[in-house]
């Protein structure tokens, strides 16, 4: 799969993931990149109201990428825990 990100996130994605935006990824690589961005989000300082907005930008990128992963792989679902997306396996009900 390839991620489709807004233009404002592409450079940050490539810096965090160490991959080009147009590379094809398998399921494990997609989840690994999601975890890298989540780690970056957790390590970035609070930036509400500042011009840099690093934490909010990472959160927005997490939401976009998490949604694309859950749409691509039907056995995964996205859940928000305290406003932060997490990916988990769907349970058969």
FITIZA-501843 format. One line per 3 residues: number of its first residue (from 1); their letters; for each residue x negated, y, z negated of N, C-alpha, C, O. Coordinates in steps of 0.001 Angstrom, whole numbers, always signed. Each point is the difference from the previous one (the first is absolute). Layout:
N
NUM> A> X/Y/Z/X/Y/Z/X/Y/Z/X/Y/Z; ...
This chain:
93
1> XXX> -831/-1179/+0/+831/+1179/+0/-874/+1240/+0/-1147/-39/-446; +1680/+1120/+938/-672/+1298/-35/+873/+933/-819/+1226/-19/+110; -1869/+833/-928/+750/+981/-777/+271/+1225/+854/-854/+442/+769
4> XXX> +2042/+92/-914/+366/+1256/+658/+122/+1055/-1088/+955/+5/-776; -1932/+883/+733/-33/+1024/-1038/+163/+1386/+615/-371/+220/+1153; +926/+712/-1922/+36/+1384/+478/-1428/+521/+201/-939/-480/-635
7> XXX> +793/+1428/+1491/-1320/+534/+334/-764/+475/-1239/-1219/-152/-66; +1912/+717/-900/-675/+545/-1175/-636/-1080/-878/-833/+317/-848; +1209/-1587/+1033/-540/-1078/-824/-1074/-822/+694/-658/-811/-652
10> XXX> +462/+988/+1927/-885/-895/+751/-1448/+70/-452/-647/-1037/-151; +131/+2221/-66/-1401/+142/-406/-213/-583/-1400/-1009/-660/-248; +1938/+898/-652/-106/-547/-1353/+91/-1522/+20/-714/-677/-740
13> XXX> +1590/+140/+1583/+131/-1450/+133/-1328/-616/+431/-451/-985/-584; -172/+1567/+1607/-1252/-542/+507/-1119/+118/-1024/-875/-865/-54; +885/+1918/-760/-1028/+165/-1028/+177/-1027/-1123/-986/-542/-500
16> XXX> +2215/+274/+106/+261/-942/-1096/-150/-1444/+487/-649/-810/-661; +1238/+489/+1798/+35/-1383/+488/-1289/-407/+698/-260/-1192/+164; -546/+2152/+246/-1221/-277/+756/+303/-751/+1302/-794/-827/+447
19> XXX> +1944/+1124/+152/+427/-590/+1272/+664/+1078/+843/+498/+998/-520; -499/-1215/+1811/+697/+909/+910/+1506/-234/-94/+438/-1108/-313; +340/+2124/+577/+1464/-73/-117/+592/-938/+1052/+1075/-558/-219
22> XXX> -1754/+372/+1361/+574/-800/+1081/-432/-1473/-31/+277/-738/+946; -950/+301/-2020/-403/-1404/-111/+1190/-877/-367/+861/+397/-784; -825/-1600/+1366/+1008/-976/-384/-406/-651/-1314/-1169/-330/-200
25> XXX> +2127/+146/-690/-260/-571/-1320/+885/-1215/-221/+1136/-46/+472; -1662/-933/-1190/+852/-1118/-396/+609/+308/-1369/-211/+1081/-549; +950/-2018/+15/+732/+235/-1242/-941/+289/-1174/+237/+929/-773
28> XXX> -1309/-1730/+640/-922/+186/-1121/-720/+1346/+86/-187/+677/-1011; -215/-294/+2228/-679/+1285/+174/+939/+1162/-308/-422/+999/-582; +1680/-1120/+965/+982/+1046/-280/+186/+173/-1507/+35/+1121/-508
31> XXX> +83/-2240/-195/+165/+62/-1457/-1251/+538/-678/+92/+718/-995; -1253/-1059/+1524/-1256/+498/-552/-83/+1524/+143/-413/+693/-929; +804/-185/+2083/-21/+1453/+224/+1021/+681/-905/-272/+1071/-542
34> XXX> +1444/-1680/+375/+1002/+547/-910/-578/+113/-1410/+197/+1011/-674; -910/-2047/+228/-616/+21/-1336/-1096/+1047/-113/-146/+628/-1049; -632/-427/+2119/-1047/+1035/-8/+613/+1388/-161/-493/+826/-768
37> XXX> +1576/-585/+1504/+647/+1320/-76/+627/+185/-1378/-29/+1101/-550; +593/-2165/-7/+591/+81/-1332/-1062/+283/-1054/+230/+778/-926; -1385/-1406/+1065/-1106/+251/-930/-467/+1452/+107/-264/+653/-1009
40> XXX> +168/-163/+2232/-382/+1394/+230/+1029/+950/-622/-360/+1025/-579; +1637/-1377/+706/+1068/+797/-601/-157/+40/-1523/+102/+1064/-611; -351/-2228/+3/-131/-58/-1457/-1235/+735/-506/+7/+508/-1121
43> XXX> -1070/-441/+1926/-1232/+665/-413/+0/+1503/+273/-801/+727/-587; +1670/-254/+1453/-15/+1419/+339/+649/+828/-1115/+946/-451/-647; -1459/+1660/+429/+550/+851/-1067/+1365/+550/+377/+341/+101/+1178
46> XXX> +423/+248/-2179/+1309/+616/+252/-215/+1314/+746/-864/+801/-355; +1659/-603/+1380/-228/+1180/+835/+1284/+727/+325/+60/+722/+996; +964/-890/-1801/+1276/+639/+290/-157/+1512/+40/-532/+603/-933
49> XXX> +991/-2/+2005/-32/+1449/+134/-1290/+546/+580/-81/+1196/+279; -933/-2032/-88/-1245/+504/+568/+25/-163/+1515/+845/-709/+547; -1770/+1366/+112/-57/-85/+1453/-554/-1334/+480/+308/-434/+1110
52> XXX> -1124/-223/-1933/-613/-1253/+449/+1028/-1132/+52/+70/-711/+1002; +723/+529/-2048/+1083/-968/+3/-431/-1427/+280/+717/-741/+673; -1885/+339/-1184/-550/-1320/+310/+875/-1126/-550/+255/-979/+702
55> XXX> +200/+1102/-1930/+784/-1072/-614/+1333/-170/+720/+411/-1127/+278; +262/+2217/+25/+1283/-75/+687/-162/-527/+1419/+860/-731/+492; -1970/+1101/+177/-245/-490/+1348/-195/-1510/-13/+520/-699/+869
58> XXX> -1268/+187/-1850/-214/-1442/-105/+1305/-730/-317/+238/-1095/+509; +600/+1692/-1339/+1290/-607/-320/+882/-71/+1244/+643/-1020/+249; -611/+2089/+524/+793/+5/+1232/-511/-1055/+978/+792/-692/+639
61> XXX> -2114/+568/-521/-578/-1004/+886/+336/-1415/-498/+269/-886/+811; -282/+665/-2132/+376/-1293/-574/+1436/-369/+350/+285/-1145/+353; +599/+2099/-451/+1415/-248/+298/+186/-356/+1472/+727/-940/+322
64> XXX> -1375/+1677/+568/+127/-246/+1438/-576/-1366/+360/+643/-772/+711; -1853/+464/-1196/-648/-1268/+331/+741/-1167/-636/+177/-1038/+637; +261/+1193/-1888/+754/-1063/-664/+1279/-332/+731/+359/-1171/+119
67> XXX> +333/+2179/+371/+1230/-217/+761/-284/-749/+1298/+749/-905/+366; -1817/+1269/+330/-342/-675/+1249/-403/-1452/-248/+343/-874/+796; -1061/+601/-1882/-389/-1376/-324/+1238/-834/-312/+123/-1128/+477
70> XXX> +795/+1673/-1274/+1197/-773/-361/+920/-220/+1207/+708/-1006/+53; -706/+1924/+907/+786/-197/+1221/-639/-1036/+916/+704/-749/+678; -2023/+703/-653/-718/-933/+884/+33/-1426/-542/+224/-947/+752
73> XXX> -446/+796/-2046/-72/-1328/-619/+1225/-181/-887/+105/+614/-1062; +810/-1454/+1502/+1296/-137/-670/-84/-684/-1366/+948/+77/-781; -2070/-748/+477/-127/-641/-1306/-505/+951/-1074/-153/-401/-1153
76> XXX> -109/+1650/+1510/-461/+1007/-960/+1057/+1084/-158/+727/+319/+940; -655/+238/-2137/+910/+1117/-240/-750/+1070/-786/-982/-276/-690; +1469/+1490/+816/-619/+1111/-706/+900/+407/-1156/+1220/+84/+144
79> XXX> -1832/+165/-1280/+726/+446/-1195/-697/+1242/-539/-1225/+110/+44; +2010/+804/-542/-570/+1185/-630/-45/-216/-1506/+1025/-262/-629; -2202/+372/+63/-170/-89/-1453/-576/+1317/-468/-1141/+344/+310
82> XXX> +1939/+383/-1055/-349/+1347/-462/-393/+892/+1172/-918/+813/-103; +1621/-976/+1212/-214/+838/+1171/-1141/-433/+897/-260/+649/+1013; -432/-1733/-1355/-1131/-481/+788/+400/-1302/+683/+442/-931/-673
85> XXX> -587/+841/+1998/+403/-1229/+693/-924/-1172/-317/-1218/+148/-100; +1837/-1314/-54/-746/-1244/-178/+621/-1037/+922/+1213/-15/+208; -2053/-850/+340/+478/-1041/+901/+35/-1320/-754/-954/-367/-686
88> XXX> +2068/-336/+826/+135/-1308/-630/+652/-956/+983/+606/+422/+985; -736/-1711/-1261/+641/-1000/+851/+1483/-69/-325/+406/+101/-1157; +392/-274/+2201/+1445/-149/-201/+278/-1349/-638/-616/-1006/+351
91> XXX> +1526/+996/-1267/+402/-1263/-614/+1266/-484/+685/+890/+793/+304; -811/-2079/-66/+1184/-573/+631/+1154/+16/-1014/-135/-489/-1121; +1255/+1053/+1536/+1124/+58/-929/+1230/-615/+569/+1038/-30/-661
